Amino acid sequence: MTSGVQAPRPKRALLLLLLLLFFSPLLVAFLVYYGSNWRPVGRTNHGTLIEPARTLPRIALPHGDADLLISKWSLVYIGDGACDSQCRNTLYFIRQTQLSLGNLIPRVQRVWLATDHCCDQTADLQMQPPLIAVDAHSSAAAPLLAMFPQDQRATTIFIVDPRGNLMMRYDSNADPKGLREDLKKLLSLSHIG
């Protein structure tokens, strides 16, 4: 004998609907990210990215070795060794930024590539942490200097990663908090240098 009442069936349609609701945002995100050229326009860095990053040549310079820009994050300034007031302001900006990093200071070095009249020893060389001043006016330094953008060098600070890649630039007349924030972010995300 069979009765007219059947046992309730699992509601597969409801289960499929729940699975679809759960996985559809992931599917849409995957398709938008990998299936289109659209990328968010917002940015979180304060400096200007150098795209693509430029691998700097290893060149032995007077008072500096070929691996000078390897193994640490480097804040690089390029300018005349006589060091006018703009140069001193930029070197001060770099020093204060490095000092503001606290326990991250040992991972960052300051490098001054002097293109002529190397180097005004009173500019910043006695300050802690030390500034590495390198005479870069010789023809041997030309390939290295050519990798750095030429425009507005007197007010530009460059960031070189621990593998020797030129990756960012900053205007030393801008708010120093931006450089510090970007450096802290890079150092926290990076396990090199």
C-alpha positions, 0 to 999 in steps of 0.5 A: 500500500502506498499513501498519497504523501511522498517523503520530502526530497532535498531541495536541490534547486535551493542548494544550487541557488545558494552555491551560485550566490556564494560563488558568483562574486568570485567568478565576476571578480575573476572575469573582470580582473583576468578577462578585461583590460580594466584596472582601478585608477586609484594609487597608493604611492606618493612618488612617481613610479619609473615604469618599467623599473631600470636595472642599474649597471654595476660600475666601480666608482671612486670612493664607491664599489660596484655593489654600492646600490645592491643589498639595501634600499637606497635613497639616491641624490644626483647633483654637483658636489659643490652642493648649493642650498637646493642640494643641502635642502634635498640632502636634509630631506633625505636624512630626515626621512631616513631618521623617521624610519625608526627601527628600519634605518639599517635597511636604507642607505643614503647615496649622493652621486656627485657629478662634479666638484666632489664632495662638499664634506660639510654638507651632510657627511658628518651626520648619522646615519652616514651619507655615502658620497661618490664621485660620479663625474668620470666617464666611467659613471656615464652609463650609470647616470644615463639610467636616471631621468635627466629632468629636475635632478636638483630636486629629485630623490630616487629610490633604488631597490636592493637588487639595483633597480631604479623604481621611484622618484620624488620631488624634494619640495613635496611633503616628506610624509609621502616618501616616508609612507612609501618607504615604510610600505616598501620595507614592510612588504619586502623581505629583501634588503 
